[in-house]
Amino acid sequence: MDPTPDGFFCDNGRFGTLRREVFAASCSQSSCHSIQGAKGGLVLEGLLAYSQLVGVAAENTLARQAGLQRVRPGFPEESYLLQKLIGNPAEGEPDHLAEVGVSLSPEIIDFLRHWIADAATPSTPLDITLPLPLKGEQVVIPPFAVPPGSEVQRNFYFKLKNREEIHVNRIEFLYPPGSHHLNFFTSDAYSKPDGYFEDTFDGIPFALWPLRASSQRSRLDWKLPSGVAIKLSPFQQTLSQTHFVNIGPQISPIGGCASINLHSVDAAEVPMVLGTMFLQNNNVILPPQSETAWDFGVTLTRFRHNEVVKAAAATGHFHWRGKSFEIRRWDGLNKNDDGSPRSGEFERMGVENRLFFSDNWDEPPFVMFGDNGPEFPRGWGIVYRTVFVNNTDRVIPFGPHVEYQEHANAFLYFYPGPENGETFSFPLPSQQ
């Protein structure tokens, strides 16, 4: 899409054409989808258009209930923008979205359809732009190259500009195709200059860098449950870790970059702190030409957290050979010496305790439970199963590289969490 090896901002892709020649001409008049008008909560003006469309739930109630997104990459029939343009609106809405300006021709609509079907990629890193939060902080990871046949994991450091403690109750991620994950950490123990980065696959020490949010979805808008927030210190040190892949079945068409919004509220609105539990089954070894299942888990009491809690969100993380990933609540009754569940505990807990399921290694769901998340009685935790299919003739070991290693990581966000913001990471460093 960009003919020069270092011209990160060449704007000759299909979305650039849509942005300039369609949205600017027909959609972003002041009374419609401009920044001022924002009809239906949608802004199609300038470089904000991509962040407002791709992976964003439709605003219309019936469309949202049907699971439609404004633009769902790869699925034109499940993209509400296209359905409105071709005359399939939701009940009570006008037949066509473009009520003002130039009517859209069949050729333009077909152009839009094919762009969506071909994964709805951005044209330039400039498209990876989120509007500034009305109250809060923004972190922008500048563009970097991900050459064909390579993987790049970048740790990007940035200090927030808040002069006082803030309480974040909504988190947004936006990054282009090709990223295998985005993890957001903070630290009170380290100080790094703004813009400093490391390209490394070394592990992050969770004891010094608590994990605050994580996703494999290129567009995440996570509203925490009412009364729950992440506390961030003045001028909080942050670390944003992105892993981009440009090899095999995963490509990075415009390289790496990301934008993160941290929306804050008044302290009086958040009596509870969000907690994070990160589990990594580093026992995974996949024999050649095999299908294998691996169980792992731990209880919250393993970290001396003996309160009744509720789940705020859950997700799971594996690589290309992943077939399915399922997390269940676990009562913790039958443990191994290290605190992990004994064989058979996953089946014993049954599907009635399911928190998360995915058969999508590329963009697994990020399950948000809202204000009524599943409850965990004292002593409970999670047990999860990852199923892998290794169709190669070589052993696939555990490790961070998508091309030749596998992962089996589970993330549980819960409340109330520990007041010191500690991340509960298992296995403990001494057990790894």
N, C-alpha and C positions, 0 to 999 in steps of 0.2 A: 504493500500500500504506500510505502514511502521509498522512493527510488534511491535515496542517498543513505549511506550507513550512519551518518551522524545528524541527519535533519529530523529531529524528533517532532517538529511542529509543522511538517508538511500537511496541508489540509485538503488532500485530493481524494479522500475516500468517499464512500457512498453516504455515510451519515453527514459528512461535511456538506455534501450536495443537498441533502434534505434540510439541514439546518439553515443554509443560506438561501436556497431557492424555493423552498416550500414553507417552512415554519416562519421565516422572516417576512415572506411575501403574503402569506394567507392566514396566519394563525396568531401572530404576536402583536396585533393592534392593541391600542391602549385599553379597549373595553373587553378584550378577549383574554388571550393567554400571555399578556405582558407581565412584567414584574409587578406593575401597579394593579392590573386587572385580575390576574390569576384566577380566571373563571374555573370553577370546579376544583380549585386548589392546584391547577396545572399551569406551570410557567414554561413557555416554549421560546423565550427570548434569549438570543445570544448563546453563550456557552453553557447555560444552565439546562438546556433542553435534554441532554442525554441523562443527566442525573434525575430528571423529573419523569422520564419515560421508562427506562429499561429496568426491569425487575421490581417496579413499584406497583403496589396493589391499586386496582381501579377504585376511584372515589365513590362511584355509584354503589348504593347499598346492595342491590340485586347482583350486580356484576362482581362485587367483592365476595358476596356469599357463594357465588359460583366459582370462586377461586381465580377469577381473571386478573391478569396484570395489565397495566397500560400497554407495555410491550413485554412479551415473554419470549426471550431469545429461542429461536428454532421452531416456534409454534405460532404461526400467523392466526390460526383459528382461535387461539386462546389469548390473543392480544386485543384488548378493548379498543385501542386507538384505531386499528384497522377495521374492526367490526362496525364502529360508528361511521367511518368514512365510506364504507360500502353499503350503508343503510340498514344495519342490524343493531339499532340502539337498544338500550335497556328501557323498561317501561317508564313512561312519563317524560322521556327525553326527546329532543328534536331528531329528525331523521339523519341529519348530517352534522358533523362537528364544525365544518367550515361554514359558518353563517355569514361571515363578513369577508370581503376581499375576493381574491381570484378563486373560482371553482377549480377543484382538483381534477385533472384529466384522468382517464383510465390508465394512461401510460405512467403517470406519477403514482397512482395507487398500486399498480403492478410493481413499480420500482420499490415502493415501500414494502410490499408483500415479500419480495425476494430478499430485501435487506433483513427482514425479520427471520425468514426461513434460513438464511445463511448466518445465524447466530447473533444478529444485531450488534455487530462490533462497532466500536467508536472509530473515528478517523484519525484522532490525534490525542496525545495525553492532555491537551487543553480541554477535551470533553470530560475528563475525569475531574469535574468541578462541582463541589457542593456549595449552596448558598451559605453564607456565614450564619451561625446560630444567633438568634435574637439575644440570647443570654448564654454564655458559655465560652468554649474554646474550640479552635480548629487546628488540626495537624495536617500538613501537606507533605507527602513524600515525593520529591522531584523525580522526573523520568530517568530511567536507566536502561541500558541495552540488555536484552536477553537473546544472545546469538542463536541461530538454528543449531540444534543438536546439543543444547546446554540447559542446565538448571542454575538459577541464581537465587540464593536466599540472602536477603539484605536486612540487616539490623540498622534502623535509622533512629537517631537520637535527637530529641527536641525538648526544650523546657517550655512549659506552658507560661502564659503571661499574666496569670491570675495573681493579684497582690494579696488576696485573702483566700482562706479555705473555701472551696466550692463543692457542691453536691450535685453529681451528674445522675440524672434519671432517664436519659435517652441517649443512645449511641447510634451514629450512622457510619457505615463503611461504604466506600465506592472505589472499585478498582477495575481495570480492564480484564478481558479474558486472558487465561493462561496462568492465573495465580492459583496455587494449591491451597493457600491459606493466608489470612492476615490475623496476627496476634498482637494485642495491645497490652503493654506492661507499664508499670510505674515503679519508681524506686525512691526511697529516702536515703539510701546508702551511697549512691553514685552521683557524680556530676560530670556530664559530658557536654561539650560545646554544641550549640545548635548546628544541625546539618552534618555532624560527624556520622559516618556509617562504616559498617563492617560487612563484607560479603563472606559469610561463614556458615557452616552447618554444625558448629559446636552448640551444645545444649545451653539453654538459659537457666541460671540458678534461681529457682522460684523463691527460695528463702530471701533473696536480695532483690528480686524483681517480681513482685506479685502480678499475676495475670488478671487483667480487668475485663477483657472481652476477646472473643475469637470467633472467626467464621471462615467457611470455605465458599460462601456465597458472595458473588461480586457486588451485590447490592443488599445491604442490611440496614434496616431501620428498626431498632429494638427499643421499645418503650418499656422501661422497668415497671414492676407492679407499684401501685400507689403506696406511698410512704416508704419506698426503698430507693437507695441511691449509693453511688460510689463516692467516698470522700477523697478529695484531692488537695494536697498541701499547696501553700503559696509557691508559685514558680515551680510546679511539680515537674520533676524529671520523668520523661517518658521514653519508651523504646517501642517502636513499631516494626514488627518483623513480617516481611512478605517473602513468599517463596513462589517464584515464577518458573514455569516449565515450558520449554520449547523443543520438545522431543517426543517421538512416538505419537500416541493419540491426543496429546495435549499441545497446543501451540499458543504462542504469545505474539499476536499480530502487530501490536504497537509497542512491545517492550513492557517494562514494569513502571508502576507509579501507583499512588493511592491518595485518597482524601478521607479524613476522619473528622466527624463533628461530635463534640461533647456538649450536650445541652444541659444546663444546670437550673436548679430551682432553689428557693430559699431554704435555709437549714430547718426551719420550723415545719416544713412539709415532709421531712424524711427522718422519722424516728428509728428506722432500721437500716443497717449496713448490708450491702450485698456480699455474699460469700462465694468463693470459687473453689471447686474441687476438680483437679486434673489427674487422670489416671492413664498410665502408659504401660501396656502389656509388652514388655521388652523380651518376653520369652518366645515370641513368634518366630518360627522357622518353617518355611513351606517346602516340603519335599518336591522333587520334580514330578510333573504330570499327576497332580493330586488336587483333591478338594478337602480342606481341613477346617475345623471349627475350633476357636480358642475362646475360653471363658476367663474373665478376670473381674475384680471388683474390690470394694472396701467399704467399711462403715464410717460414719462421721465420728463415732466414738473413738476410732483409731487415732483421731487428732484431738481427743479430749473435748470434743464439741458435743455436749450432752443435752442440747436443747431440742425441742420439737421444731422442725423447720418445714418450709414449703419450697417447692421447686419454682424458680423463676424462668429458667430456660435450660435446654439440653441439646447437645450435638455430638457427633462422632466423626472420626477422621481416619481414613485409610487410603491406600494408593490404588493403582490400576487393577491389581489382582483381587480387590475386594468385591465380594458378591453380595453380602448383606451385613448390616451392623444394627444390633438391637440392644437397648438399655432397659433394664427392669429395676424397679425398687426391690431391695433385698432386706429381709429382717435380721440378717447377720447371725443366724443361729448356728450354722455349721461352718466354722472357719479353719483354714490352715494355720500353721504356726505364725506366718507372717501377716495374718489378718485377712488374706484373700479368701474367697469362697471355695469350699470343697467341690469336687466333681458332683454334678447333679443339682446344684443349687439354682442354676438358671432355669432348668425345667420345673423345679419345685415351686418357684415363685409364679409361674404361669403368665399367660398373656394379659390377665387382668391387672398386672403390675407394670405393663409396658409404658415407658416414658418416651421412647424414641425408636424409630425404625427408618432405615435407609437402604436402598439398593443402588444408590447413585454415588459413585466414587468422586465424580467431578465437582458437583455442587450439591452436597447433601443438605437436607433441611436444617434450619436453625429453629427449633421448636420453642416458641414463646408461650408461656402458660397464663399470662395476664395476672389478674388479681386473685384467681382461684386455682392456683397450682396444686398438684398432688402433695399431700402431707407426708412427712417422714417422722414417725414416732421416734422417741429416744432409742438409740441403739441401731437404727436402720441406716442403710446406705444404698449402693447400687451394685448390681451384677450385670455384666454385658458380654455379649457373644459376637465375635467377628468371624465370618466365613470367607475363606479365600479359595480361589481357583488358580493354580499355577499350571499353565499350559506349556511351560518351557521344560527343557531338559537339564536345568540347573537348579540348585538350591537357592531360594530367595530368603535372605536373613532379615532380621529386624534392622531398621535404620532410616535415616531421614531422606534419602535419595529416592525419588519416585521411580527412576528408570530401573534400578536393580535391587531395591530394598522395599520393605513393607512396614506399615504402621498399624497400630490398633489403639488409638487414643480416645478417651471419653472425657467430655466436659460437662459438669453439672454446676449451674449457678443457682444459689439458694438464699433464703433469708429466714431469720436474721443470721448474718455471718459474724465472724470474729471482729471485735471492735478495732483491733490493730490492723485489719486489712490483709492478714496472712492468707496466702493461697495454700490449700491443702493438696499437696502433691504426693502421689503414691505410684511406685514404691519410693520409700524414703531414700535419700542419697546413699546411706550406708548399705542399703539392700540392692543397689543397682550394680 
